[in-house]
Amino acid sequence: MDTAFHGGRTIPRALVAGLGLPQESSVEAVLADGRTVALETFGCYLDWFGGTCQTQVVASEGAYPLLGTHQLPGRRLAIDYAARTVELT
């Protein structure tokens, strides 16, 4: 979960390639260190809370996917630091 990321999702570039996702565009983003970068976006479909939604994902160089705030409207996010749990309903 990345509450500073207002997009939908980022997934590792290797996973994008493995899934064969089609590139749709690129977007400019300002990173936490203030740099502006161009990020490639890819089209995909997700299973999301019992339904299927069409969305774009951003390819990242990181090892882990990130969920941004674009996917959160109408959802409840609970983070319990002490228990080290995250719940999205």
C-alpha positions as CSV (number, residue, x, y, z in Angstrom):
1,M,0.0,0.0,0.0
2,D,1.4,3.4,-1.0
3,T,-0.9,6.3,0.2
4,A,1.4,8.8,-1.6
5,F,0.8,7.0,-5.0
6,H,-2.4,8.3,-6.5
7,G,-2.4,5.8,-9.4
8,G,-3.8,2.3,-9.3
9,R,-1.0,-0.2,-9.1
10,T,2.6,-0.7,-9.9
11,I,3.9,-4.2,-10.6
12,P,7.5,-5.4,-11.3
13,R,8.6,-5.0,-14.9
14,A,9.4,-8.8,-15.0
15,L,5.8,-9.6,-14.1
16,V,4.5,-7.1,-16.8
17,A,6.7,-9.0,-19.4
18,G,5.6,-12.4,-18.1
19,L,2.0,-11.5,-18.4
20,G,2.5,-10.0,-21.9
21,L,0.6,-6.8,-21.0
22,P,0.2,-4.3,-23.8
23,Q,1.8,-0.9,-23.3
24,E,-0.7,1.9,-23.5
25,S,1.1,5.1,-22.7
26,S,3.6,6.7,-20.3
27,V,2.9,9.2,-17.6
28,E,5.1,11.7,-15.7
29,A,5.5,11.2,-12.0
30,V,7.2,13.1,-9.3
31,L,9.1,10.7,-7.0
32,A,9.5,11.2,-3.2
33,D,13.0,12.6,-3.8
34,G,11.6,15.3,-6.1
35,R,12.8,13.8,-9.4
36,T,10.3,13.8,-12.3
37,V,10.4,10.6,-14.3
38,A,8.4,9.0,-17.2
39,L,6.7,5.7,-16.3
40,E,5.3,3.2,-18.8
41,T,1.7,2.1,-18.3
42,F,0.2,-1.1,-19.4
43,G,-3.4,-2.2,-19.7
44,C,-4.8,-5.2,-17.8
45,Y,-7.9,-6.6,-16.1
46,L,-8.1,-7.3,-12.4
47,D,-10.3,-9.4,-10.2
48,W,-11.3,-6.8,-7.6
49,F,-13.6,-7.7,-4.8
50,G,-15.7,-10.2,-6.7
51,G,-15.8,-8.2,-10.0
52,T,-13.5,-7.6,-13.0
53,C,-12.2,-4.1,-13.7
54,Q,-10.1,-2.7,-16.5
55,T,-7.2,-0.6,-15.4
56,Q,-3.7,0.5,-16.1
57,V,-0.6,-0.6,-14.2
58,V,2.7,1.1,-14.0
59,A,5.8,-1.0,-14.6
60,S,8.3,-0.6,-11.8
61,E,11.9,-1.6,-11.2
62,G,11.1,-2.7,-7.6
63,A,10.6,-6.2,-6.4
64,Y,7.1,-5.7,-5.0
65,P,3.8,-4.5,-6.3
66,L,2.3,-1.4,-4.9
67,L,-1.4,-0.5,-4.5
68,G,-2.2,3.2,-4.9
69,T,-5.1,5.3,-3.8
70,H,-6.9,5.2,-7.2
71,Q,-8.2,1.7,-6.3
72,L,-9.5,2.7,-2.9
73,P,-12.8,4.7,-3.3
74,G,-15.6,2.9,-1.5
75,R,-13.1,0.7,0.4
76,R,-12.0,0.6,4.0
77,L,-8.2,0.4,4.7
78,A,-7.1,-0.6,8.2
79,I,-3.4,-0.7,9.0
80,D,-2.4,-2.1,12.4
81,Y,1.3,-1.4,12.9
82,A,1.5,-3.3,16.2
83,A,0.0,-6.4,14.7
84,R,1.8,-5.9,11.4
85,T,-1.5,-6.4,9.4
86,V,-3.2,-4.6,6.6
87,E,-6.9,-5.2,5.8
88,L,-8.7,-3.8,2.8
89,T,-12.5,-4.4,2.6
